[in-house]
Amino acid sequence: MSETLEVGGLTFIVRRSARRKTLGLTVDRSGEPVIHCPESATADALAHWTRPRLLWVEGKRALKAQLAPPMREPEYVSGENFRYLGCNYRLTLLPHQADALRFEGRRFLMRKDATANGVAHFRRWYIDHGRPWIVARADWLSPRIGLAPASVRLGDLGFRWGSCGKDRVLWFNWKSLQLPVRLIDYVIVHELAHLAEPNHSPAFWSVLERAMPDWKDRQETLRTQAQGLYWCHPGMRS
């Protein structure tokens, strides 16, 4: 079960070691930033140490992104389709409106001068509107495992759909909200299962099998459908 720490809008994996005496920072091949620290390091101390190094982290992530296979990017033009919970909704550009981006039942409405920062506006929309939904969904699914998380959060997890920290906080990638509900349920139950079994051991897969007998089919469908989503790295994993 990975411990995570959010600093400056980025989610860091925290790897503690009883033998380590100093703090270190790396960015793995998937673009995920990792803090290496002694067992005794507090979250506040790690956050304070990490903040001045955020620019370095962003530079490393940018370099990793250049070397990685390209992601599918949308065009922010009228008529482009965007997905939410597996359904397609068209984008309409408007010359004037108060919000940079809003949702009107059957379509997304974006102010024309907001298209340059389109991904940032969609990220904020998915997080703001998707968090209450995914919290409720995790609450509904948690009885399958018999354990409940301390909290449920949305963020940018790089190549990962979700993560479960030692603090029993579940994190989900905001990009997962493009998926059909059936596949989001798989991602949620996968992370809930880590509350019972932290590693991908045989015991973990047994927990997942009991909670969701068709998980293998959902996992394979997720791999296939993820290739058609916007902003998603090839090879994303749970």
N, C-alpha and C positions, 0 to 999 in steps of 0.2 A: 504494500500500500504506500504510494508515494506521498511524501509531505510536500505541500506547495506553499508559496508565499507570493502575494500580489504586490508589486511595487511599480508605480508609474504606469499603470495600465497593462503591465506584462505579468504573466504567471510564470514564476520560477520554480523549478524542481529543487528541493532541498535535500542534499545527501550528507548525512551526519556520519562521523567516524570517531570512535573513542581514541584512535591513534593520531588523529589530526590535531595540530596545534594552531594552525593559521586558517584564514579564510581564502577561498579561491573561487574563481568564476570562469565557466566555460560555456560554449554554445555547441550543442551536439549536432550531428549531421542532419537531423530533421529540423534544425533551427530553434530547438527548445533551449532556453537559458537555464543553466544549472549552477546552484550555489553549493560549494563544498565547504563544510564547516565542522568544528568540534561538536561533540554531543551536547555540551553545555551552552552553546550559543542561543540567545533568546531571539524571538522573531523581531522585536524592536531593534536590537543590535544589528541583525542581518539587513533589515530594511534601511537603516541609517547608513550602513557600509555600502549597500548596493546602489543607492540613489545617485551618487556622483559618477557611477560607472554605467549608467543607462545609455549614454551616447555610444560608448564602446560596444555595448550589447547590440544596439540597433545597427551599428555598422557591420558587426559579424553576421547578424541575421540577414541583412541586405545582401551580403556576399554569398551566404548560403542560398538565398532565394535566386540569385543570378545563376548559380550552378545547378539548381534543382530543375526538374522538368517543368515546363510552363503550366501555370494554372489557367483555367478557363475564366476569362474576364468578360463581363457584360459591356454592352454599349448603353450609355445613358441617353437614349433617344426614345421618342414616343413610339409605342408599339412593341418595345422590348419586353420579354416575359421574365418575371421574377417569381420564385417559388416560396411559398410559406406553408408548412405542414403538408407538403406534397402536392399542393394545388398551384396552378399557374395564374398569375395576375399581371396584367399589362401595366406598363409605365406610361403615364401621360405627363408631358412637360407643360408647365404653365408659366406665363410671363410674370405673374404676381401671385403670391400667397404668403401668409405669415410664416408658416413652417417651411423649412428646407425640404422636408419629406413627410408626407402623411399618407394614411391608408383610408380609402373610401369604399369599404365593402367589397367592391369588385376590381379595384385598380389602385395602384400607387400613383400619387401625385407629387411631382418634384418641381421645385422652382428652377427655372432655366439657369439662373446664375449659380446654382448649387451643384451642377453636374461635374465640375472639376474635382469636387470632393465626394463624389457619389458613393464610393465604398464606405467612407466614414459615416455618412448619413444612414446608409442601410445597416451598417454594424450597430449603430446606436438604436435604430428602430427595432431590429431583431432582439437586442438585449432588453430594451425597455418593455416591449410587448410580449416577448417570448418567455421572460423569466417567470411571471405569474403562472403561465401555462405549464412550464416544465416543472415548477415546484409542485403544482397540484398533481401532475402526472406521476412524479416520483412518490408523492404521498399515497397515491392510489396503488402503485405497483409495489411499494415496500413490504406489504404483508406477504408477498410471494417469497421473500427472503426471511421475513420475521425480524428484520432489523431496520431501523430508520436512521437516516443521516442527521448530522448536527445542523446542516444547512445545505442549500442547493444554490449554485451560482453559475452564471454564464460569463464567458470570457474568450479570449483568443488563445487557443491551446496549440497552435502550430499544426503539427502533423497528427494530433490526437483528437478523437471525438469526445473523450471524457477522461477524467481522472478521479481517484479517490485518495484523499490524504490521510495521514495518521490522525489528524484532528477530526476525522469522520465527516469532512466537508466534501461534497461531490461538486466537481466542476464539469461543465459541459461546453463544448465549442459552440459559439453562436451560429456557426455555419450549419450545424446539424439541424437547425430549425427549417431548413429547406427540404429535408427528407420527409417521406410519408410517415404518418404516425406509427405504423407498424415497425418501421426501422428505428425511429427514435426510441420506441419502447425497448428494443433490443439494446441500444446503447445505455439506456437508463438501468435496465436490469443487470447488464454486464457490470456497471459500476456499483450497483447495490450489492452484487455478489461479492465484491471486494471488501465489503464491511465484514463479511463472514470469513473470507479467505483472501489475505492480502496479495498473494502471488498467483501466477497462472499454473498452479499445481494441479494434479489429478483431482484433489478435493475441491478446488475452485470450479472445475468443469462439471463436477457432480452437482454442486450447488446450482450452477446455471442450468443444467439439464432438468433438475427438479422444478425450478422456477419457470422455465421456458423451454418445453420439450422440443420445439422447432427452431431453436436458436441457430443451428447450423445453416438452415435455409435462409434465415434472416441475415446472418452474417455474410453469406455469399451474395445475396441480393444487395446488401449494403455496399460491398466491394464494387459491384457492377454499376449501381445507380450513382455512386459517388463521382464517377468519372464525368457525369454530365452536369455536375453542380458548379456554380460560380464560386470563385475564390478558394477552392479546395485543392490542396496539394495531392498529386498522385501518390497512392500508397498510404493514405491516412489510415490510422488504426485506433483501436480502443485500448 
